[in-house]
Amino acid sequence: MPFPENTLPPNPDPNFWPAAPPAPPALPGPSGPLSERVRARRLFQRFEQPEASPTRKAVVHIGLFLVTLVTTTLAGIQLTQAREDPVNWLPFEIFQLSGPALWAELQRGLWFSLPFLAVLTVHEFGHYFTARHNRVRTSLPYFIPFPLGLGTFGAIIRIKQRIFSRREFFDIGLAGPLAGFVVAVAVLAYGFTHLPPLEYLFALHPEYAQYGASYAQHVYPPGAAGYTLAKPLLYQFLEATLADPARLPHTNELLHYPVLLAGALSLFFTALNLLPMGQLDGGHILYGLLGRRRFNKTVLFIFLGFVFYAGLGLFSLRSGWEVWLYGGTAYALYLGLIFWRVMPTPRQSLLLAASVWAAQLACTVAFPNAFGNPGWLIFGLLLGRFTGIYHPPAPDERPLSAGRNVLGWVMVAIFVVCFTPSPFK
């Protein structure tokens, strides 16, 4: 996911351009040619950060990748273990093992971490090489390790200068998810064509063996709870065309199949990056297709629908007074925060927030069983309050070529087949 620097936020006034920064204060000292050079050097050191050495850059990037490889490998070990709560702090205690026991654990984790990191790496280098091809200065990928859950928050690159054309935004934004998508499909194809026999699952859950291939009917009766990943349309298609039905795991057991899990999560992260808002990859793509004015009008309705679905069902007329007193106050502050930067004036922002909440309540009256996914509220906060939902302007707003337009709408279709509104249950 690229994060451009030095780009301006959208402004309702199309003729707006920021004023030039004020001149720095004069520095004391004697006059003369030598003193002018000293003064210039001091100003440079004050306002410009020196570029890091190549060795230091390599240490940072390789170090972050290796740490992320360790954390995602531990995440793979954690997820494939037979336990009730697989999403927890990473099991660093396995390093107390040695010899064959340690290697057996690491092998299980690597079956998850290597394909998962392969998708992330190819995704980020898609951005990197496309940016370099367009002569846009950029960093190598920064991998983000995390000691919980999946072991990582993904990876990013830093665009180090302003992007000057709509085409460059489009190309750089599209290259990452397209490259990662190809690898994700390959990972899923391998996972479905190399499913282990059911004895693999029975080794993790010996109590399932008595039921044989029909274990799911007894272990997971209707309404039974468990960790599941929703299956997007593309996953369902590959499963139906490539997998041996006799070896397919139940949805609740997908966590114990590391390659399938890596592929399913890769589709989820591809769809997440392709959300057509702000400076996400999908935002760059849709901006390239529509242009700034049409994009910034369209994205407001997309964001409204996103937040409406995320908070749907949290409150209803049947909720108790405690829910309204404590949860309602927090939710009102949340809606005010995320819409504060969306509309030109505070009054319009508050009216929009109140309208969304009123529409959610009306929907729960008409459809009492309608529920969204509150997990998206966190992502809505990041978009609405921090990164912004609008796209920065590019000086060169010329439309895309016909071929790029076709490819852009293909990426929209890829988003549709990879996205699920409730990915985790």
N, C-alpha and C positions, 0 to 999 in steps of 0.2 A: 504494500500500500504506500504510494508516494505521498509525501507531505511537502508541497512547495513552500519555500520561504519567499519573503519579499513580495507577496501578492497582496493586493488591497481587497478589503471586504466590499461587497456590493453596496452601492449608495443609491437612494431613490432619485437623486439628481444626476442625470446622465452627463451633465457638463462639469460634474465635480472632479477636481483633481487636487490632491493634497498640496498645501503650501510648502515651499522649500523650507528645510529646517533652518533655524536661526544660526547665524555664524557663531562659532565657538568664541568664548571670551579670550581677549588677548592675554598672553602669558607674560609675566614680568621678565625683564632681562635686558641686557644691552642691545643696542641696534648694530646692524652690519650684516654682511653676507654670511659669516659663520654663525652668528646668533640666529639668523633666519633658518638655516639648515637645522640647527639644534631645536628650534621651536617647531619646525615641521616634523622632525623625528619624534618629539615628545607628543605632538598631536596624533601622529600615526599610532604610536603605542597606546594612546589613550582611547582611541575610537575604533581601532582595528585589532581583532584578535589574531595572533600569528597562527599560521596553518600548522597543524600537527605534522610531525615527521612521518614518513612512510612506515617506519618500523613500529611507531606507536599506533598508527592506524591498523596495521596488520594484527598487532597484539589484541587490540580491542575487538575487532571483527571476528577473528579466529577464536579468541577467548569466549566471547558471547555465544558463538556457535557451539563450541565444545560443552560449555555449561548447559546450554539448551538441549544438546544431545543427551547429556546425563539426566536432566530432569524429565525429558519426554520418555527416555528409556525406563526410568523409575515409574512414570505414569503408566506405561504399558504393562509393567509388572503388576502395579496396583489394580488396573482395570481388568486384567485377565485372571486375577485370583478369585476363587469362589468365596465371596463374602457378601453380606447383606448391604454394606455401605462402601461401594467401590470408589466413590468420589470423596477423597479425603487427603490429608497431608501425605506427601510422598514417603515411601518406605525406605528412608536412608539406612535403616538398620540392617538391610541385606548386605551391606559392605562389611558386616561382622562375619559373614560367611567366607569361605575360602575354597579354592580348588574347584572340583567339578560342581559342587552345590552352587557356588556363586555364578559360574559360567552358565549353568542351566537356567538360573533366574534371569541373567542378562540376556540370554538368547530370546526368551519370551518377550522381554521388553523391547529388544531391537526389532522384532517383527512388527511392532507398532511404530517405533520412533523413526526408523529409516524411511519407510514409505511416506509417513506423514511429513517429515522434514524435507523429503524430496519434493513434495508438492509445494511447500512454502518456499523452498529455495528457488525452484524454477519460476514460481510466481514473481518473486522479487527481482530475480535476474532478468525476467522479461521486461520489467520496468527499467532496470538499469541499462541494459544494452540498447533499448529503444531511445532512452534519454541521451545516451552517448552518441547514438547514430544521428540524433537531431542537434548535437553539439550543445546539449544542456548539461551543465555541471551537476553531478550527483554523487552521493556517497555509495559505498557498498552496503549490502543489507546489514541492519542491526537486528539480531535475534534477541527476543525478550524471554528469558527463562522465568519460571514461576513455580514455587514449591508446593503447588496444590492442583488438584484436578488433572488437566491435560499436560501440565508441566511447562506450558508456554502461553504467552499472549500473542504469539505470531511473530512477525518481523516487519520492519519498515525500512525504507530508504529515505534519505533527505535530499530533496531537490535544492541545490545551493544557489540558484538564481531564478529570476522571474522567467516564466514561460510566456512567449510573446505572440503565439498564434493559437487559434482554435484547433487547428489540425494537430499541433504538437500536444496539446492537452488530450485530445482524442487518442492519438497514437500511443502516448505514454500510459494513459489510463487503461487502454484496452489490452496492451501487450501482456501485462501481468496475469490477469484472470484468464485470458485465453490460453497462455502457456501452462498455467497451473491446472486448468480444466482438463487439458489433454492428458497430463500425467495422472490426475485424479481418476479419469475414466480407465486408464491403463491399470492403475492399482486395483480398482474395483473388478475389472475384468479378470485379473490374476486371482483375486480373492475368491470370486465365484467359480472359477474353473479349477481351483486347487483347494476346495473345501475338505477338511479332514473328515474321517468317518465319525460316527456318533460315539465311538469309544473314547474319542478325545474329550467330548463333553461329559461322558460318564466318569472319566477319571477325575474331573473337577467336581462333579455332583454324583457321587456313587448311589445316592438314593433315587436317582432317575432311572438307573439301569433296569429296575424291576418292571418298568413300563415300556421299555423298548422305544421304537420309533414314535409311539403315540404319547410320549412323556408330557408333551405340552398340554394335552387335554386334562391331565391329572394334576400337574404342577401349577398350571396357570388357568384355572377355571375362569369363566366370565366375571369381570369385575376385580380380579386379583391385581394387586399393586406390584410395581417393580420398576426398575430403571429401563426406559426404552428410548430409542431414537426414532423419530418419525422418518418415514421413507419418502423422499421426494420422487417425482415422476421418473426421473432418469434412473434412480436406484431401482425402482420397481421394474422398469423396462429391462435393465441389465440382469436383474435377478430372474425374471421370467424367461429370458432368452439364453442365459449362460449357465445357470446353476443346476445342479442335480437336486431335484426336490427331496430325495431321500436323505440328503446331507444338510439341507438348509436348517440353520438354527432358528428357534423361536425368537421373535423380536426382543424379548427380555434377556436373551442369552447372547445378543450381538456383542456385548462388551467383552466376552471371552474369545472373540475371534479378531485378533489384532489387525490383520490386513483389511478385513471388511470394515472394521471400526475406523481405521485410518482413512479409507476411501470415503466412507460416509461423512466423516468430519471434514474431509477436504471439500466435498460438495457443499457442506454448510458454510465453510469459510469463503468459498468462491461466491456463493449467493450473498453472504454478508458484505463482501467487498463490492458486489455489483448493485447494492441498494442505490437507487438513482437519486442521491441527495448529497449536497455539499461537495466536499473534496474527496469523497470516496471514489473508487474507480468507476462505479456506475454513474456517479455525478459527472465525472469528466466525459464519459461516453455520451450521456444524454445531453450534456452541454454542447458537445461537438455536433450532435445531430440537430439540436433545436436552435442553437445560438443563445446568447445571454438573456435577451428579453423574454423569449418564449420559455426558456428553461426556468428562470426565476419566477415566472407565473405558475408554471406547472408544478414545480417542486413544493410550493406552499400547500397545494391540495394533496400531494403525496404524503407530506409530513403530517398533515391533519388526519388523514386516514390511518397512518402508522400509529399515531398517539391514540386515536380513537379506539383502534383495535387493542392496543396494549393495555389500556385501562378499563376496557369493557368488562362489566360484571364485578368490579371491585366494590362498588356501592350500588345499592338499590333502595327502593322505598321499604323493603323488608328488613334492611340492616338495622341493628340495634343502635341505641344512642351512643354507646361506647365507641362503636365503629365510626360513627359520624364525628364524635368529639375529638378523638385522637387521630384516627386515620384520615378523616376529612380535612382537618387542619393541615396535615402534612401534604395531602394530595393537592389542596388548593395552592400551597406554596410551590409545589412541584410544577403545576401548570403555569403559574405566574412566571417562574424562572425560565422554563423552556420557551415560552412565547414572548419573553421580554425583548429579545433581539430579532424576532421574526417580523413584527409589525413596526411601522415608522414611529408610532407614538405609544406611550404607556397606556393610555386609555384604550386604544385599539387592541393592544396586547391583552389587557384584562378582559375586555369584551369577548375576544376570541377564546380565551381560556374558559370563561363562563359558558360560552356557547357549546364548546366541546363537551364539558361536563354535563350540561343539560341534555345534549343529544345522547350521551351514554346512558343517562338515567331513563330517558324516554325509550331507548332500545330495550333496556331491561324490563320495562313495563310491558312492551309489546311482545318481547321474546324472553321470558323468565329464565330460560336455560342458556342464554347467550353469554359466553365467556371468552375473553381474549387471552393474552399471554402477558402477565405482569413483568416477566423477565425483559421484555423489550423496553420497559420504562427507563432502565439504566442507559440503554443505547440511545433512547430519545433524549435523555439529559445531556449526553456527550455531544450529540448533534446540535440540539437546540441552544445549549448554553455555551459550549466551548468551541467546537469546530465551525458551527454555523451550517445552515441548510442551503444557503445560496452559493453561487459559484463566483469566484473572482473574475474580473474582466480580463480579456486579452486584447491588446492593441490591434491585432490582426483578426478581424471577425469574418473573414471570407468563408463561405460555405464549404463543406466537405465535397470531395469528389463522389461520383456515383458509386464506385466500388467501396469507398469507406462508409457510405450511407448503408449499403447492403450489409457490410460486416457489422456495423453498429446495431442494426436491428437483429442480426443473428445473435449478438451478445445479449440483447434483451430477451430473446427466446431461451438462451442458455440460463439466464437468471430465473426464468419461469420454471424450467424443468429441474433446477437445483434448489429452489426455495420452498420451505414449508413454514407456515405461520407459527407453528408450535413444534420446534425441532426436538426439544427435550421434554419428556413426560415422567 
